[in-house]
């Protein structure tokens, strides 16, 4: 029984034993860690560097959106919707990035390759919104160090211009609809008055024929006649002059109630034409040029991770070697006992 206890104590491993074990195998640990770190560094140097540029944007000042009769927040929201749209991103990619991609391709890329390049570009544009300040940080990633920041600036400018065109176009379309509606109201009033005028002419012509038949010449006291008195009593000569006057009237000269007001409203709406150069849908707080940084590969993180991994791997290898030696020694002792 005492022999078994002694064997159990001999088989146990203390922390001091582990430390001495690692010190004895320090060269193995050193070379394993060195190899792992060197391999990771070679990998980091072999992959392409990825750069990131950023730009800070916020809602425009009220003076830039006042002509649109919209709030700054709604205009800025429209800008973000346009900037995030695949339509704008596709157009920007085709106009700015596609040529660079084609020039740097070893072989002629297929349509699938170009589509994949666009998808990669679209995913590299990120919008980080700060809800407290309403500021938005827009970032763009790419492998071209001297272009990624310029592309981002141009992308924001393009999104701004597209949003201006969209909002001004919508405003002008709404303006044209209002002008057409007012013009139709004027036309309807003129048509109505024209019908009334024609009806008056027909009535007077009937009275004129009666006056000619009766031979009435009218009198000086016509204005003193009762309102319901037939017009033929005024005489054929007077009726003929009134008929000729009504026939000579131009439709555009009719002065019906409300036409002048409608024409004035149309004139005011025509004055509301917007100069696109005076409208902005975004304020650029910080431009992207000069903000380019390497984001991948992160050599420091790679070295730290590979060092830690190398240490654990080396310790594991040392334990495996030592365990193998232990098994061999134990078998050797068993053979000797036999």
Secondary structure by P-SEA (a helix, b strand, c coil): caaaaaaaaaacccaaaaaaaaaaaaaaaaaaaaaaaaaaaaaaaabbbbbbbbbbbccccccccccccccaaaaaaaaaaaaacaaaaaaaaaaccaaaaaaaccccccaaaaaaaaaaaaaabbbbbcccccbbbbbbbccccccaaaaaaaaaaaaaaaaaaaaaaaaaaaaaaaaaaaaaaaaaaaaaaaaaaaaaaaaaaaaaaaaaaacccccccccccccccccccccaaaaaaaaaaaaacccccccccaaaaaaaaaaaaaaccccccccccccccccccccccccccaaaaaaaaaaaaaaaaaaaaaaaaaaaaaaaaaaaaaaaac
